[in-house]
Amino acid sequence: MRFFSRFLFAGCFSLVSLASHAETVKGLYQVREPVSSQSSEERDQATQRALDTLVLRLTGDPKAAQSPGLAALRKDPQQIISQYGFDAGPPEVLKVDFDPASTEQALRRAGLSLWGTNRPSILSWWLNDSAEGSSLVGDGQSSAAPLRRAAQHRGLPLRLPLADLSEQLVATAPNLEGADATPLRAASDRYSADALLAVHAREEGGQWQAKWNMWLGDKKEAGSVQGVDQAAVADAVMLAVSERLAPRFVVKPGASGEQLLEVQGMNLERYAALGRLLEPFRARLQTVDGERILYRVNGSAEQLRSQLSLAKLQEVPAGEAPAPAAPAQPAEGAAPVVAPTPAPVPQLRFRW
């Protein structure tokens, strides 16, 4: 395509590091469910749980798995499973690999909203209080394992701090439970994450409960959960976070029409990053003009703003849009000039 080759040529200047911290979630279509045996009955039950987990991962909607459009799939999940097997524990788990293409097709046919694989990275400040004392969970510690498993189970890209002495002085219970994220933001800069998750978990009477706060941009979410142990409370927190984040990014079929999106300041590296970000919106490249690129996308303006904010793109105000070129005037006595077809006008404009 002529315009694409022009873009490749124009993009061959020095590439710069992107400001995007969003991550492509690995293993999004692999689900691990604990089992008590390898019997066919246990396998079938675990497969159903794996399907429910996957649908929740991809939609963020706890009711989606019971959608009437998925009734046939629930009767025969094998039609979207590429392979499965058992992994020794403890605990022993059934590992189910779902085929991405057929899974997405089935969910879209059912009219469900989908959340793409490119998701906001989350830095978690997690403080555990138990009879053994208080400890901040750090990257590389054994206490990080339940958090990582829970984040993977819920399809979230999780990061953890080093939990050095200076960070332990900041990640106190009052700061984690407070409404002001300023102290934690200063300590979080070094990790370059999109979202900030503060969790204070404590053990009382043999049960675990946790209060959590999350900040993404200027939006704040909060809640509380409980569980029988650390693993259960970690999964409950990640589930709650997933359900709060998903509505900002899922693309609802038929909820909004097509839009034209222009992005300025493009180069090759940014083109690749933008393609991943726009994946859920079924973006179709229309034209390339120097450093400007035009896509036709499916999605609402708010969803696009949320998604593009992950790459720190800035919206171009309507008043800054380039004025259309004045039509050429024919010389005296010359044949009239046929006016060219007007260029499509983007509804949304962003720049790097």
CORRA-V591196 format. One record per run of one state. SS is the DSSP state (@ for helix, = for strand, . for the rest). FROM is the first residue (numbers start at 1). LEN is the number of residues. If there is no record, write none. Layout:
ss: {SS,SS}
from: {FROM,FROM}
len: {LEN,LEN}
//
This chain:
ss: {.,@,.,=,.,=,.,@,.,@,.,@,.,@,=,.,=,.,@,.,=,.,=,.,=,.,=,.,@,.,=,.,@,.,@,.,@,.,=,.,=,.,=,.,@,.,=,.,=,.,@,.,@,.,=,.,=,.,@,.,=,.,@,.,=,.}
from: {1,2,11,23,25,30,35,40,60,64,67,68,76,77,81,88,93,99,100,110,114,115,118,120,122,131,133,137,142,154,158,161,165,171,173,178,182,192,195,205,207,217,219,228,230,250,251,252,258,265,268,278,279,282,284,290,292,299,301,310,314,316,318,321,348,352}
len: {1,9,12,2,5,5,5,20,4,3,1,8,1,4,7,5,6,1,10,4,1,3,2,2,9,2,4,5,12,4,3,4,6,2,5,4,10,3,10,2,10,2,9,2,20,1,1,6,7,3,10,1,3,2,6,2,7,2,9,4,2,2,3,27,4,1}
//
